[in-house]
Structure formats: C-alpha cells, structure tokens
Amino acid sequence: MPDNNKEIAQRLKGLREMCDLMPADMAEVTGLSENDYLEFETGKKDFSVTFLYNCAEKFGVDVTEILTGATPKLSSYSIVKAGHGVITERRHMFTYEHLAQNFKGRTSEPFLVTAPYEKGSEERPIPLSSHQGQEMDYILSGSLKLVVNGKEEILNEGDTAYYDSAQPHGMIAVGGKDCKFLAIVLKSFED
C-alpha cells in the first residue's frame, strides 16, 4: 500500500482550517501537545485509527473523508469484497481494513485488524489509547493480550471483548504469531 501520510495530513489541516479551529483545539481533542499534533499535520508521524476517529468526530465528518478524501454515498447497503476495504497501516504496524467505508451515516466503524506478533513485546508496556464510544473485538485467529483500564486479558480464537473505549485500552499479539480480529467501534450518541 502506498504511504498516504502526506495526503491525510493535508486533509487534516484543510478540515481544521475550514472548521476555524486552532492547532491547540485539535491538540486537546487528540490528547497531544500542540507541537505533537502539528507533526501529524505535516505527515511526519503515522496516524493511529483512534487519532483519526477523534479528529473526524471534532470536524463532524466521516473518518473515510480523512482517509480517502471521498464522502461515503451509499445508504441502503454496502458491500466490501475481501481485501478491498480502505487499509490503514498504523499504530505499531497494525493493519486496519475498514469494512464499511462507502456507507454514509454509519453508527459503527468496523475494521478487520491484523496485529503482528513482535518478539519481546510482551515484556514492554502496551501503548494505550482512548476514544468516545464502545468497542467490540472478536478474535478470528491467533491470540491477543488486551488491556482495558489496567486489567489484562488474553483472548484466543472465538473470544470476544466488549468495552467502554473511553477507558485507556491497548492490545498486542501474543503466542508467537500474528492475531487477526474484527474490531467494531460503536459511536457515542450525546443526549
């Protein structure tokens, strides 16, 4: 997959400016310093799905618009053939394949995620993130160590985790091989 960091960075900056927001506003939304946020706008840093999701929420756009520059248009149904979802290779080399990028007004963001096994990762702290809403992870193959709000669980093929994604959470593949799982991020609805 070609690296599209520069294109995503340009869209981020353009959307921020169109929304009349300052870099400090977006830094607060993403939980970063202003300087760190600006590194994303220049394409110097890889984007996590959580980062992009939080930006899309603030801009009031679909995350697909940030990833591809296109607005989803389908409202009755959408089919994504195997291997044809919008792929983002980010966050510690995880690969996220969006499974509904063409459906407008989604109430969830479904991804097929591949978490690569990295020797020695089990001895290091797991990077954590958080975003509004809820998340469900269903393990298709391999094993995943999931941390949610300081609690650790090992998930194996067929296991499911459902959690409040505003809680700090993170995951890594364990057991000597990559882990493939379905992640469904459910949007938060304000009263």
C-alpha positions as CSV (number, residue, x, y, z in Angstrom):
1,M,0.0,0.0,0.0
2,P,1.4,3.4,-0.9
3,D,2.2,5.7,2.0
4,N,-0.6,8.4,2.1
5,N,0.5,10.2,5.2
6,K,1.1,13.5,3.3
7,E,-2.4,13.3,1.7
8,I,-4.1,12.6,5.1
9,A,-2.0,15.4,6.7
10,Q,-3.2,17.9,4.1
11,R,-6.8,16.9,4.6
12,L,-6.4,17.2,8.4
13,K,-5.0,20.7,8.0
14,G,-7.6,21.7,5.5
15,L,-10.5,20.4,7.6
16,R,-9.1,22.1,10.7
17,E,-8.9,25.4,8.9
18,M,-12.4,25.0,7.3
19,C,-13.8,24.5,10.8
20,D,-11.9,27.6,12.1
21,L,-10.1,25.6,14.7
22,M,-6.6,26.3,16.0
23,P,-3.9,23.6,16.4
24,A,-4.3,23.9,20.1
25,D,-8.0,22.9,19.8
26,M,-7.1,19.7,17.9
27,A,-4.2,19.0,20.3
28,E,-6.8,19.0,23.1
29,V,-9.2,16.7,21.2
30,T,-6.4,14.2,20.4
31,G,-4.7,14.4,23.8
32,L,-1.4,15.6,22.4
33,S,0.8,18.7,22.8
34,E,0.3,21.3,20.1
35,N,3.7,20.5,18.7
36,D,3.0,16.8,18.5
37,Y,-0.4,17.5,16.8
38,L,1.3,19.7,14.2
39,E,3.7,16.9,13.4
40,F,0.7,14.9,12.3
41,E,-0.5,17.8,10.1
42,T,2.9,17.7,8.3
43,G,2.7,13.9,7.7
44,K,5.8,13.3,9.9
45,K,4.0,10.8,12.2
46,D,1.9,7.8,11.4
47,F,-1.7,8.1,12.3
48,S,-3.5,5.8,14.7
49,V,-7.1,4.9,13.9
50,T,-8.0,6.5,17.3
51,F,-6.4,9.7,16.4
52,L,-8.2,9.9,13.0
53,Y,-11.5,8.9,14.6
54,N,-11.2,11.7,17.2
55,C,-10.3,14.2,14.5
56,A,-13.3,13.1,12.4
57,E,-15.6,13.5,15.3
58,K,-14.4,17.0,16.0
59,F,-14.7,18.0,12.3
60,G,-18.1,16.5,12.0
61,V,-17.0,14.3,9.1
62,D,-16.8,10.6,8.4
63,V,-13.4,9.1,9.0
64,T,-13.4,7.9,5.4
65,E,-13.2,11.5,4.3
66,I,-10.0,11.9,6.2
67,L,-8.5,8.6,4.9
68,T,-9.5,8.9,1.2
69,G,-10.8,12.4,0.6
70,A,-14.2,10.9,-0.6
71,T,-17.5,11.2,1.1
72,P,-19.4,7.9,1.6
73,K,-22.6,7.9,-0.6
74,L,-24.4,4.6,0.0
75,S,-27.3,4.5,2.4
76,S,-29.2,1.3,1.7
77,Y,-26.3,-1.2,1.9
78,S,-22.7,-1.5,1.1
79,I,-20.5,-4.5,0.1
80,V,-16.8,-4.6,0.6
81,K,-15.2,-7.5,-1.1
82,A,-12.4,-9.4,0.6
83,G,-9.2,-7.3,0.6
84,H,-10.9,-4.2,-0.8
85,G,-11.5,-2.2,2.3
86,V,-9.6,1.1,2.9
87,I,-6.4,-0.1,4.5
88,T,-4.5,1.9,7.1
89,E,-1.2,0.5,8.3
90,R,-0.6,2.4,11.5
91,R,-0.3,2.1,15.3
92,H,2.6,-0.2,15.9
93,M,2.4,-1.7,12.5
94,F,-1.2,-2.9,13.0
95,T,-3.1,-3.1,9.7
96,Y,-6.7,-1.8,9.8
97,E,-9.0,-2.6,6.9
98,H,-12.2,-0.6,7.0
99,L,-15.2,-2.8,6.1
100,A,-17.9,-0.2,5.5
101,Q,-16.2,2.9,4.1
102,N,-18.8,3.6,1.5
103,F,-21.8,3.6,3.8
104,K,-22.9,7.0,4.9
105,G,-24.3,7.7,8.3
106,R,-22.6,4.7,9.9
107,T,-23.3,4.1,13.6
108,S,-20.2,2.0,13.9
109,E,-16.7,1.7,12.3
110,P,-16.0,-2.0,11.5
111,F,-12.4,-3.0,10.9
112,L,-10.5,-6.2,10.1
113,V,-7.3,-5.8,12.1
114,T,-4.1,-7.6,11.9
115,A,-1.8,-7.2,14.9
116,P,1.7,-8.5,14.1
117,Y,3.5,-10.6,16.7
118,E,6.6,-8.8,17.8
119,K,9.1,-10.8,19.8
120,G,9.8,-9.1,23.1
121,S,6.6,-7.0,23.1
122,E,5.1,-9.0,26.0
123,E,7.8,-7.6,28.2
124,R,7.1,-4.0,27.4
125,P,4.2,-1.8,28.4
126,I,1.3,-1.9,25.9
127,P,0.6,1.5,24.3
128,L,-2.8,2.7,25.3
129,S,-5.4,5.0,23.6
130,S,-9.0,6.0,24.3
131,H,-11.9,7.5,22.3
132,Q,-15.6,8.0,22.9
133,G,-18.0,5.2,22.4
134,Q,-17.7,1.5,22.8
135,E,-15.7,-1.3,21.1
136,M,-16.1,-4.9,20.4
137,D,-13.2,-7.1,19.4
138,Y,-13.8,-10.7,18.1
139,I,-10.7,-12.9,17.6
140,L,-10.5,-14.7,14.2
141,S,-7.1,-16.2,14.6
142,G,-4.1,-16.0,16.9
143,S,-4.1,-14.6,20.4
144,L,-4.4,-11.1,21.7
145,K,-3.4,-9.5,25.0
146,L,-6.0,-6.8,25.7
147,V,-5.6,-4.2,28.5
148,V,-8.6,-2.2,29.4
149,N,-8.4,0.3,32.3
150,G,-5.4,-1.6,33.8
151,K,-6.9,-5.1,33.6
152,E,-5.2,-7.6,31.3
153,E,-6.9,-10.5,29.4
154,I,-5.7,-13.0,26.9
155,L,-8.2,-13.6,24.1
156,N,-8.0,-16.6,21.7
157,E,-9.8,-17.6,18.5
158,G,-13.5,-17.2,19.0
159,D,-13.3,-15.0,22.1
160,T,-15.0,-11.6,22.2
161,A,-14.3,-8.4,24.3
162,Y,-16.7,-5.6,24.6
163,Y,-15.7,-2.4,26.5
164,D,-16.1,1.3,27.0
165,S,-13.5,2.7,24.7
166,A,-13.2,5.9,26.7
167,Q,-11.2,3.7,29.1
168,P,-7.5,3.5,28.3
169,H,-7.0,0.4,26.2
170,G,-4.4,-1.3,24.1
171,M,-3.5,-4.7,22.7
172,I,-0.7,-6.8,21.3
173,A,-0.5,-10.2,19.5
174,V,0.9,-12.9,21.8
175,G,1.7,-16.5,21.5
176,G,4.3,-16.3,18.7
177,K,2.1,-15.5,15.8
178,D,0.0,-12.6,14.3
179,C,-3.5,-12.0,15.6
180,K,-6.4,-11.2,13.2
181,F,-9.6,-9.8,14.7
182,L,-12.7,-8.0,13.9
183,A,-12.9,-4.6,15.7
184,I,-16.2,-2.7,15.7
185,V,-16.1,0.8,17.2
186,L,-19.6,2.0,18.1
187,K,-20.1,5.7,18.1
188,S,-21.1,7.7,21.2
189,F,-24.5,9.4,20.9
190,E,-25.0,12.5,23.0
191,D,-28.4,13.2,24.5
